[in-house]
């Protein structure tokens, strides 16, 4: 059975993010500069879901282990901010 397109993209993205030479700023600039606004809109939709699911994961980690990561804490804070606007 073939993998869903989302899974393939997630695996490629995770591989890139785990590379020590990866620069999020360079990727962001390249996407904004070289792709149409629709691509940016879809990327921002992805970011919104990452924030939402990151917040859920942060709360689970906090309840189970009493600790979490800075990234998940940021996701939880950003989720609260997004809900207020």
KOLMARZA-701596 format. One line per 3 residues: for each residue x, y, z of N, C-alpha, C, CB. Coordinates in nm, 4 decimals. Glycine has a CB too. Layout:
KOLMARZA-701596
X/Y/Z/X/Y/Z/X/Y/Z/X/Y/Z; ...;
***
This chain:
KOLMARZA-701596
0.0836/-0.1181/0.0000/0.0000/0.0000/0.0000/0.0883/0.1247/0.0000/-0.0952/-0.0003/0.1215; 0.0558/0.2188/-0.0848/0.1331/0.3415/-0.0969/0.1070/0.4339/0.0220/0.0996/0.4130/-0.2284; 0.2106/0.5080/0.0581/0.1957/0.6047/0.1670/0.1196/0.7271/0.1172/0.3340/0.6461/0.2234;
0.0431/0.7861/0.2063/-0.0285/0.9092/0.1739/0.0725/1.0206/0.1474/-0.1257/0.9490/0.2888; 0.0347/1.1127/0.0618/0.1216/1.2240/0.0275/0.1670/1.3005/0.1522/0.0501/1.3181/-0.0687; 0.0753/1.3189/0.2479/0.1095/1.3907/0.3715/0.2191/1.3189/0.4492/-0.0147/1.4069/0.4600;
0.2150/1.1858/0.4519/0.3163/1.1090/0.5240/0.4512/1.1238/0.4551/0.2763/0.9599/0.5332; 0.4542/1.1187/0.3241/0.5794/1.1348/0.2494/0.6403/1.2726/0.2756/0.5551/1.1152/0.0980; 0.5564/1.3745/0.2710/0.6054/1.5105/0.2958/0.6558/1.5237/0.4394/0.4943/1.6143/0.2684;
0.5812/1.4681/0.5353/0.6217/1.4748/0.6762/0.7564/1.4063/0.6974/0.5149/1.4100/0.7663; 0.7771/1.2921/0.6340/0.9038/1.2206/0.6482/1.0200/1.3002/0.5892/0.8949/1.0838/0.5809; 0.9990/1.3609/0.4731/1.1043/1.4431/0.4119/1.1342/1.5658/0.4974/1.0633/1.4865/0.2698;
1.0294/1.6288/0.5481/1.0477/1.7456/0.6331/1.1220/1.7081/0.7614/0.9121/1.8091/0.6666; 1.0827/1.5978/0.8239/1.1499/1.5528/0.9469/1.2966/1.5222/0.9200/1.0797/1.4281/1.0047; 1.3261/1.4583/0.8079/1.4659/1.4307/0.7727/1.5450/1.5603/0.7609/1.4740/1.3514/0.6407;
1.4866/1.6591/0.6933/1.5539/1.7876/0.6787/1.5719/1.8593/0.8110/1.4773/1.8752/0.5842; 1.4685/1.8587/0.8938/1.4755/1.9265/1.0235/1.5783/1.8631/1.1160/1.3394/1.9252/1.0904; 1.6004/1.7336/1.1016/1.6969/1.6631/1.1862/1.8402/1.6763/1.1371/1.6606/1.5176/1.1944;
1.8607/1.7395/1.0224/1.9938/1.7654/0.9691/2.0507/1.8882/1.0402/1.9898/1.7865/0.8137; 2.1690/1.8751/1.0959/2.2287/1.9847/1.1733/2.2546/2.1089/1.0893/2.3583/1.9389/1.2359; 2.2621/2.0953/0.9578/2.2895/2.2109/0.8726/2.1620/2.2801/0.8246/2.3719/2.1681/0.7532;
2.0456/2.2278/0.8609/1.9176/2.2848/0.8165/1.8947/2.4214/0.8795/1.8010/2.1904/0.8517; 1.8496/2.5174/0.7989/1.8186/2.6515/0.8477/1.6714/2.6820/0.8224/1.9090/2.7577/0.7796; 1.5895/2.6883/0.9275/1.4485/2.7231/0.9092/1.4305/2.8601/0.8429/1.3771/2.7215/1.0436;
1.5173/2.9550/0.8743/1.5057/3.0890/0.8163/1.5262/3.0853/0.6650/1.6075/3.1842/0.8809; 1.6218/3.0070/0.6187/1.6467/2.9964/0.4748/1.5269/2.9330/0.4055/1.7746/2.9142/0.4472; 1.4730/2.8263/0.4632/1.3556/2.7608/0.4045/1.2370/2.8571/0.3990/1.3180/2.6347/0.4851;
1.2115/2.9264/0.5078/1.0993/3.0211/0.5118/1.1161/3.1301/0.4063/1.0873/3.0844/0.6516; 1.2338/3.1870/0.3975/1.2598/3.2920/0.2997/1.2419/3.2388/0.1577/1.4013/3.3486/0.3180; 1.2900/3.1199/0.1310/1.2794/3.0619/-0.0030/1.1331/3.0402/-0.0419/1.3564/2.9287/-0.0100;
1.0552/2.9860/0.0499/0.9138/2.9617/0.0200/0.8404/3.0936/-0.0053/0.8467/2.8848/0.1357; 0.8623/3.1913/0.0804/0.7942/3.3199/0.0663/0.8364/3.3904/-0.0627/0.8236/3.4094/0.1876; 0.9626/3.3800/-0.0983/1.0157/3.4497/-0.2137/0.9819/3.3816/-0.3467/1.1639/3.4622/-0.1999;
0.9810/3.2493/-0.3495/0.9730/3.1780/-0.4768/0.8406/3.1069/-0.5052/1.0809/3.0790/-0.4821; 0.7507/3.1087/-0.4130/0.6231/3.0386/-0.4338/0.5071/3.1354/-0.4234/0.6058/2.9247/-0.3319; 0.3933/3.1018/-0.4851/0.2784/3.1933/-0.4808/0.2178/3.2021/-0.3417/0.1719/3.1489/-0.5800;
0.1350/3.3037/-0.3240/0.0701/3.3289/-0.1952/-0.0087/3.2075/-0.1468/-0.0224/3.4498/-0.2058; -0.0673/3.1312/-0.2376/-0.1432/3.0124/-0.1988/-0.0556/2.9163/-0.1188/-0.2001/2.9417/-0.3231; 0.0695/2.9020/-0.1608/0.1618/2.8131/-0.0885/0.1840/2.8631/0.0534/0.2968/2.8026/-0.1626;
0.1999/2.9943/0.0680/0.2171/3.0530/0.2011/0.0923/3.0301/0.2854/0.2477/3.2040/0.1908; -0.0240/3.0444/0.2251/-0.1490/3.0214/0.2974/-0.1570/2.8772/0.3481/-0.2696/3.0528/0.2072; -0.1212/2.7829/0.2645/-0.1241/2.6417/0.3053/-0.0203/2.6136/0.4139/-0.0991/2.5502/0.1839;
0.0956/2.6771/0.4021/0.1992/2.6601/0.5035/0.1532/2.7161/0.6373/0.3293/2.7280/0.4596; 0.0870/2.8313/0.6352/0.0368/2.8900/0.7596/-0.0730/2.8038/0.8199/-0.0154/3.0320/0.7348; -0.1522/2.7390/0.7349/-0.2520/2.6443/0.7852/-0.1834/2.5278/0.8554/-0.3411/2.5926/0.6704;
-0.0746/2.4793/0.7968/0.0037/2.3721/0.8593/0.0592/2.4178/0.9941/0.1189/2.3277/0.7665; 0.1125/2.5385/0.9979/0.1675/2.5927/1.1230/0.0586/2.6002/1.2297/0.2293/2.7331/1.0996; -0.0606/2.6425/1.1900/-0.1720/2.6501/1.2856/-0.2022/2.5132/1.3459/-0.2978/2.7062/1.2170;
-0.2027/2.4103/1.2620/-0.2276/2.2752/1.3136/-0.1116/2.2243/1.3987/-0.2528/2.1787/1.1982; 0.0104/2.2585/1.3622/0.1254/2.2198/1.4448/0.1128/2.2836/1.5829/0.2594/2.2620/1.3771; 0.0709/2.4095/1.5866/0.0500/2.4775/1.7152/-0.0597/2.4074/1.7950/0.0134/2.6265/1.6930;
-0.1709/2.3776/1.7303/-0.2833/2.3136/1.7990/-0.2438/2.1767/1.8551/-0.4024/2.2987/1.7032; -0.1849/2.0935/1.7713/-0.1482/1.9592/1.8169/-0.0292/1.9620/1.9124/-0.1161/1.8701/1.6973; 0.0600/2.0609/1.8950/0.1714/2.0773/1.9888/0.1222/2.1131/2.1278/0.2675/2.1844/1.9390;
0.0184/2.1961/2.1345/-0.0404/2.2331/2.2631/-0.1004/2.1112/2.3323/-0.1477/2.3413/2.2440; -0.1701/2.0296/2.2555/-0.2282/1.9063/2.3121/-0.1177/1.8161/2.3649/-0.3126/1.8307/2.2058; -0.0108/1.8005/2.2867/0.1017/1.7156/2.3282/0.1695/1.7713/2.4525/0.2039/1.7023/2.2144;
0.1832/1.9049/2.4608/0.2448/1.9669/2.5779/0.1671/1.9338/2.7039/0.2536/2.1182/2.5602; 0.0350/1.9449/2.6956/-0.0474/1.9172/2.8136/-0.0377/1.7711/2.8563/-0.1931/1.9534/2.7858; -0.0334/1.6788/2.7572/-0.0172/1.5368/2.7906/0.1175/1.5119/2.8568/-0.0309/1.4496/2.6647;
0.2245/1.5677/2.7989/0.3589/1.5509/2.8557/0.3655/1.6062/2.9979/0.4639/1.6207/2.7670; 0.3020/1.7221/3.0181/0.3052/1.7862/3.1497/0.2325/1.6998/3.2529/0.2415/1.9270/3.1431; 0.1168/1.6462/3.2140/0.0392/1.5625/3.3056/0.1097/1.4307/3.3364/-0.0984/1.5346/3.2468;
0.1693/1.3698/3.2375/0.2322/1.2379/3.2542/0.3697/1.2487/3.3184/0.2439/1.1674/3.1193; 0.4535/1.3405/3.2687/0.5936/1.3463/3.3119/0.6285/1.4662/3.3987/0.6815/1.3468/3.1928; 0.5385/1.5640/3.4063/0.5677/1.6839/3.4838/0.6713/1.7723/3.4176/0.6143/1.6463/3.6211;
0.6967/1.7486/3.2904/0.7926/1.8305/3.2154/0.7528/1.8298/3.0684/0.9389/1.7779/3.2336; 0.8121/1.9224/2.9936/0.7832/1.9308/2.8505/0.8990/2.0028/2.7833/0.6475/2.0045/2.8233; 0.8838/2.0395/2.6579/0.9913/2.1082/2.5858/0.9554/2.2552/2.5656/1.0180/2.0401/2.4493;
1.0569/2.3342/2.5346/1.0337/2.4762/2.5060/0.9424/2.4927/2.3847/1.1675/2.5491/2.4821; 0.9617/2.4090/2.2834/0.8794/2.4184/2.1632/0.7333/2.3909/2.1909/0.9293/2.3230/2.0587; 0.7061/2.2912/2.2747/0.5675/2.2605/2.3084/0.5069/2.3668/2.3988/0.5586/2.1245/2.3753;
0.5867/2.4246/2.4873/0.5375/2.5370/2.5686/0.5027/2.6557/2.4791/0.6433/2.5788/2.6745; 0.5867/2.6817/2.3788/0.5586/2.7882/2.2843/0.4294/2.7605/2.2082/0.6751/2.8050/2.1870; 0.4109/2.6357/2.1653/0.2881/2.5986/2.0947/0.1660/2.6249/2.1819/0.2922/2.4506/2.0526;
0.1739/2.5904/2.3087/0.0610/2.6110/2.3992/0.0306/2.7601/2.4150/0.0900/2.5477/2.5364; 0.1336/2.8412/2.4296/0.1162/2.9856/2.4423/0.0569/3.0445/2.3137/0.2510/3.0533/2.4751; 0.1100/3.0014/2.1993/0.0600/3.0528/2.0720/-0.0843/3.0110/2.0480/0.1478/3.0046/1.9573;
-0.1211/2.8907/2.0919/-0.2594/2.8477/2.0775/-0.3523/2.9404/2.1548/-0.2762/2.7031/2.1254; -0.3129/2.9757/2.2771/-0.3925/3.0698/2.3569/-0.4042/3.2046/2.2873/-0.3306/3.0881/2.4961; -0.2956/3.2519/2.2291/-0.2965/3.3810/2.1591/-0.3878/3.3735/2.0374/-0.1529/3.4219/2.1164;
-0.3770/3.2668/1.9596/-0.4615/3.2515/1.8405/-0.6094/3.2452/1.8768/-0.4219/3.1258/1.7633; -0.6405/3.1838/1.9892/-0.7805/3.1750/2.0311/-0.8354/3.3122/2.0694/-0.7949/3.0780/2.1490; -0.7506/3.4010/2.1192/-0.7990/3.5331/2.1588/-0.8183/3.6257/2.0390/-0.7024/3.5963/2.2573;
-0.7497/3.5961/1.9300/-0.7679/3.6819/1.8108/-0.8515/3.6072/1.7121/-0.6319/3.7234/1.7467;
***
